[in-house]
Amino acid sequence: MPPFLIGLFAIIFALLVFILYIFIRPKLSQLHKLQGPPVNGLFTSHLELILNVSASHEQIDKLVKKYGTSFRINGLASVSQLYLRYLCHSQPSTSQHDERLVTVDPTAMTYILNRPWIYQKPWQSRRLITRLIGEGLLGSEGIIHKRLRKLSNPAFSQQNLREFLPTFFKKALELKECWEKIISQNPHHANEIDICHWLGRLTVDIIGETGFDYPFNAIRNETNEVYLAFRDMFAAVFTAAPEWEIILGIYFPFFNKLWRSKTNVIVEHSQRVIQKVGKDVIKRKKDAFEKGVDPGKDLLTLLLKSNYSDETPPEQRVSNEDLFNQVSTFLFAGSDTSSLALTWTLQLLTEHPDIQTRLRQEFHDLQTSKNVIKNVLDIEDDKSYADMYKAIDVLPFLDNVIRESLRLIPPIHSSLRVATRDDYIPFSGPVLLRDGTTQHGIGIKKGQIVHVSIEAFNVNKNVWGEDAWSFNPDRWLNIPDKARQQPGLYPNNMSFSAGPRTLCSKSIQKGISMSIES
């Protein structure tokens, strides 16, 4: 056979394989049977609809109305998938075509989030997180995550939370004094205060002291080197850096060392500062342990005690570096989520003066009741802080205001998971497929990605009623039956996620919120 015919047959065969791979193979998957937005070519991607934080809840609401509570989208375009798979050596999967499941179905959400051994965070997001804050709870999976979780959970008990209460209230008062000073400097004119920025400084201060006994003093000034290192690093990566640079750094880690961009220089400098201080803090605390001196009651101390206690087998202990990564994780996750949640709560209260009036009245009634300290300024000992928090913690309307704010604008927009094996995800009811039939679940192939849309679920009118998009704290007096099925650490509220990967710092965030609101 002439060589040119052999070459021609080879080209035709390769073309047929490509066509089968791109057009035929995806149609054999169970997920392809689900309805979803149209795919208009090899480069079609629906990720902008799902991941755009400012508009995704509206887009998903439209898609749910059209396709049901669980539907299919295209992730990275087919050609992009081929490129990332074979040129970038991305992790293997049996599902090369990037069709993804998006769900707001409570049964499916509960099933996915409660099975972290099957549904894990994609390696891409974990690589980005571990680059910044190490392999803590946010960036780990499997055995390492289980060990860190086991060590961390006791530190967030209610008993330990009470130890942090003086810090919560004192820092809230410190912030109040700073705001009053700003206002007094120009009493006859309007003063603008960047609430989100100031609350971020507040939560960093609180987590610094309660997390690893480190005084950032960010409320008073923003000069601490560790505070600046964290702030500059996160700003460089999540705000200033172009998307292409972040993506290249994820798929080609060596790019971060070769390309001396402004972002990479800032990250490396920040890491050196953070690691130096982290080693010094751990050494100081370990030296105190050896001398029989109590090194404190902060989270890092509690983690060290748990890690080196006789009850923890040597093979289950983690390194000092991993322990400090936990503190970095708390600072990264806790400060942002707390400050944003507080900011939106205050914004919602300004938009609803009637609710603000009711909340003020509830505090006034508490202050005029017997056996309650009238003013936080009158507190002189830690027990009194605990008594005040206990009184605030049972205020029903305050609790409902915080719950409603978290429901309407959750700290966690969505949760992304990838299947580590073939599985079947159940639904709470029948879902209409593309061929007109219905199913009560869907098969998922290893490597396929699932989007659990927390924000979209939280404003789903089929769950919360026609006023789902409204700020109505009174809805928590009579929660709809469908909402009662909702998983989550906060009862009937999944805004902190759910399952074994739930934000374990939620109790601290609640304490901060109640201290500030009071």
N, C-alpha and C positions, 0 to 999 in steps of 0.2 A: 504494500500500500504506500502510495506517495507520501512523503513527509508532511506536505501541506494539508492532506486529508486527515492525517493523524492529529495535526494541530487544530484543524477545524472541528473534528469530533470532540477533542478535549475542551475547546471553547464552548461548544454546544452543551456538553455534559456539565461543565461548571455553571453555565447559565441556568440549566434546568435545576441543578442542586440549589442555586441561589433563589430561584423562583419558588421551589418547594419550601425552602427554609423561611423565606419572608412571607409568602402568601398562603401556603397550605398548612404548614406545621402549626402556626398559632391557632388555626380554626379547629384543631383537634383537642385543644385544652378546654376544660370545664368552664374556666373563667370567660372564655370567648362567647359562651352561650348567654351571658348576662347582657342586658341592654346597657347602652351608654352613648355618649356623644359620638358623632360620626368621625371616622378616620378618613381623611381626604388625600392621603399620600404617604410615602415612606418617611417623610420628615414631620408628620403630624405628632404633636405633643399637647396634652391637656394639663400639664403641670402648672401653668400660669393660673388656670382656673382654681386649682386646689390649694396652691401654696401662697398665693397673694393674700397676705394677712388682712389687708384693708378691705378686700372685696370677696374673699373666698366663701364666707358664710352666706352671702347673698347668692353667689354662683351655685354653691352646693344646694341651697334651698330650691333653686330653680331646677337643678338636675334631679333632686329627690322627687319633686312634684311630677317630673316627666318620666323618670325611669324607676322610681321606687327607693326604698331605704338602703339598698345595696346595689351598686352599679359598677360598670367597668370603665376605665379610662386608659389612654395611652400615656405611658411615662416618657422615657427617652425614646426618640424616634428609632425605628428599626435599624437604620444605617448607623446611627450613633451607638446603638447597642453592639453591633458588630465591631465597630472601631474600639470601643472600650473593652470589649471581651478579648480581642485578639492582639491589639496593639498596646493596650495599657495593662494587660494581664490582670483584669479585675477578677475577683474571686469567682470560682466556678459555680454554676447552677444548671439545673436541667431545663430551665425555662429561659431561653435566650431572647424571645420576643417580650418586650416590656409592657405587657398588659397588667394593670393593677386593679385591685379591689378597693373601692371607697365605700365605707359603711357608716351609717348612723343607727344601725339596728342594735338595740340594747343587748339582745342575746348574743349576737356576733361579737360585739365589743367586749362583753364580759368574757366570752370564750377566748378571744385573742389575748387580752391583757392578763388573763390568769394562767397563761401557758407560755412563760418566758423561755422554756426549754425548746419550744417549737418556734415561737415568733420572737425574734431578736431584733435589736436595732441594726440597721444596715451598716456594713463595715465602713462605708464612706463617712457617715456622720460620727461614728466612733473614732475614726482616725483624726478627724478635725478636733473633736473634743479632747482626746488624749494629748494632742499636740499642745493644747493650751493649758489644761489643768491636770494632766496625768490620768492614769487609769483608776479613777475613783468610781463611785456608783454610777455616774452618768456614762462613763466610757467603757465599762467592763461588762462581760457576759459570763454565763456559766458558773464554774466553781469559784472564780475570783469574786464575782458579783455576790454570790451566795455568802461567802466568807465576810465580805465587807458589810453586807446587809446585817448579818448576824451580830457583828461587832457594833454596828451603828444603832440598831434599834433600841437597846437599853438606854443609850444616851439621850433619847428623845422621849423618855417616860414623863408622865405628869409630875412625878416627884422632882426630877431634874429640871423640868421647866420652871418650877417654883423658885429654884435657885437663881434663875435668870431674870426674874421679875424686877428686882431693883434696877438692873441695867436698862430694861425696857422703859420704865417710867422716868428714870433719871435722864436718859438720852432724849426722851420725848420732851421733857421740860427744858433741856438744853436747846433743842430745836425751837421751841416756843420763844425762848429768850432771844434767839438770833432773829426770828421773824419780827418780834416786837421792836428790836433795835432798828431793823430796816425801816419799819413803818414810822418810828419816832423821828427818824432823820428827815422826813418830809411829811409832816402830819397833815398839811393842808392840801396835799395833792395825792392823786392816785399812785399807788406803788405796785409795781409788778413783781411778783415772786414766782420764780420757776419752781413750782411745787414738785414736779417729777425729779428734777435735779437735786433739790434739797432732801427729798425723801430717800433718794439713792444714797446720799451722804449719811443720812441717819441709819439706814439699814446696814451699810458697810460698817459703821461704828459699832452697832449692836452685835453683828455677827463676828467682827474682829475680837471683841471682848468676850462674848459668850462662846465663840468658836475655838479660839486658841490663846485667849488671855493676852491679846495684842492691842494696844491703844492706837488706832488709826488717827483719832481726833479729827476726823474728816468734817464734822459739823463746824468746828471752830476755824479750821483752815485746811487747804488741800495741798499740803506740802510733804506729807509722809511718803517715803520712797516706795514702800510696798503698795500703798493705796494708788499712787501714780502708776506703778508698774501694771497692776491689774487694770486700771482704768484705760491706760494707753494701749495695752495689748488688745483688750476687747474692742475698743474703738477702732483700732487699726484693722482688725480682721473683719468685724461685722458692719462697719460703717464706711471706712475710707477705702479699703482694698477693692479693686475691680473684681467682678465675679470670675473672670477667666483665670486670674491669678490664684484664687482660692481653689478652683476646680483642678488646675494643674498641680497645685501643691498636694491635693488629696490623692490624685491618681499617679503622680510622680513625686514621691516624698523627697527624692534627692534634689528636685527643683528648688526647694526651700533653702538648701545650703549653697547651691550654685548661683542662684539669682539673688543678688544683694539689693533687693527692692527695699523701699522704705518700710513696708509692712514686715518683711522678714527680719530686718535689723531691729525694729521695735520689739518683735516677739522674742528674739534671742536675748536682747538686753533685759527685758522684763522677766524672762525665765531665770536668768542668772540672779537677779535681785530677789525674786520670790524663793528660789531654792536655797540661797544663802541664809535668808531669814528663817526659812522653814527648818533647816538643819540646826540653826542656833537655838530656836525655840524648843525643838525636840531634845537637844542635848541638855538644855537647862532643866527641863522637866524630868528627864531620866536621872540627872545628877541629884535632883531633889528626892526622887524615889529612893536612890541608893543611900542617901543620908537620913532617910526616915522622915523627911519633911513633906507635908502635903503640898503638892505643886499647884493646887487650884481646883476649881469645880467646872472648868470650861469643857467643851466637847472633846478637844484633843486629849486632855488629861483623862477623861472618862474612857476614851478609845484606847489610850495607852494602858490604863488599868485593866480593861477587859482583854486586851491583846496579850498581856503578860501575866494574867492571873493563872492560878493552878487549874482552874476549870477549863481553860482553853488549851487543848492538846497542841504540842509544838508544830505538828504538821498543818494545823489550821490557822496558825498565826501568819500575819502579813508583815511586810517590811515597814521600816519607819517612813520610807518614801511614800509607800501606799497610804499610810496613815495620814501624812500631811496632804496627800492628794485629796483625801476625804474633806479636809478643811477647805481646800481650794474649791472643791465641788460645792460645799455648803455656801461659800462666799459667792461663787458664780451663779448658782441656782437660786439661793435664798435672797440675795440682795436685789437682783433684778425683778424676780417675781413678787417679792414683798412690796417694793417701791412702786411697781406698776399697778399692783392690785390696790394699794392705798390711794394712788393718784386717781385712778378711775372711780374709786368709791367716793372720794371728795368731789370729783367732777359731777358724778351723778347726783350727789346731795345738793350741789349748787343749782343743778337743773330742775330739782324737785324741792322747792322751799317748804312745801307742806310736809314732806317726809323729814326734812331737816328739823322742822319745828317739833314734830312728834318725838324725834330722837333726843332733842334737847330736853323736852319735857320728861322723858324717861330718866335721863341723868339727874334732872332737878328733883324728881321724886325720890331717887336713890339718896341724894345728898340730904334731903329733909327727913329721911327715915331714921329710926333709932339705931344705935350701935354701928353706924357707918361713918368712917372718917370723912369729914366734910370737904377736905381739899387735899390733893396729893402733896402739896407743899408742907402739910402738917405731919407727914410721915417721918418717923425717926428711926424705925428699925425694920428689918427684913420681914418679920412676921406681919407687920401692918401692910406691907406691900402685898403679901400673899392674901390677906383678908380683903383688901380692896379689889384685887384681881378676881377673887372668888365671887365677890358681890357683882362685879361687872360681867363676869362670865355667864351669869344666869339671867342677864337682861334679855328678855325675849325679842324685843324689837331690834336691838343692836345686833343680835345674832342673825336675825332675818335680813337685816340690811347688808351685812357682810356676805351672807350666803347668796343673796340676790345679785350683788355686785359681781361675785365670783362666777355665778351662772351666766350673767349677761356678757361679761368681758373676762373670760378665764385667763389665768396666767399661762396656761399651756394651750396653744392654738390647736394642735393635733398631735397624734402619735404615729410614728412611722415604724413599721415592722416588716421583716422579711422572713419567709418560711424556711426553716432549716431542713424540712422534709415534706413529703407529700402529706396532705391532710384534708379534712372535710370540715368546713365551718358551718354550724347550724344557724338558721335565722329564726326569728320569733314568729314569723308567719310566711305564707307563700309569696314568692317573688316571681313576677312575670318575666319569662325568658324571651329571647329574640324570635323564637319560632312559635310563640303564642302559648306554650305550655308553662306550668308553674313548678317551682321547687321550693323546699323548705331548708335549703342549704346549698353550698357550692364547694366543689373540689378545688383545692389549691395545690399547685405543683411546687416542689422545692425551688427556691430562688425567686418566687413571685412576691411582689411587695403589696402590703396592705396599708391603707391610710385609714386610721381611726379618727374621724373628724369630731373632736370634742366640742369645739365651738359651734359647729352646725347642729350637733345633737342638742346643745343647750338652748337653742332658739327654734327648735323644731315644734311647729304648731300642733302637730299630731300628738306630741308628748305633753307639751306645757299649756296648750290651749291657744286661743286666738290672740291673746295678749303676750305671746311668748317673747316678742321683741321689745316689750315694755319693761321699765323698771318698777316692779311691784313687789316689795318685801312681804306683803300680806299673803302672797301665794303660798308661802311656806307654812301657813296655818292650816291649809288643806291641800296637800300635795296631790296632784292627779295620779291615778293608779299606774299609768304607764311610766311616770317619773319615778315611782317607787321601785321599779325594776332596775333603775340606774345604779351601776356599780360606783365605787369611789370611797376614798378614805373619809371625806366629809359626808355625812349621811345624805343620800340621794343627790350628791353633787360630785361629778367626776372631774371638776376643774383642776384637781391636782393629779389627774390620771387615776389608775386603779391597778389592783393586782400587786404582785411582788415588786414592781418597779415604781410604785407610788412614791411621790416625794416624801421622804421620811422627815423632812424639815417642816412639814405642814404645821405641826403643833407650835413651833417657834413662830412661824408666820402668823398664825392666829393670835398668838400672844402679842406680837408687835402690832398687829392691826387693832386689837382691842385697846392697847395702851395708848395708841395715837388717837383713835376715835374718841376716847374718853377725855 
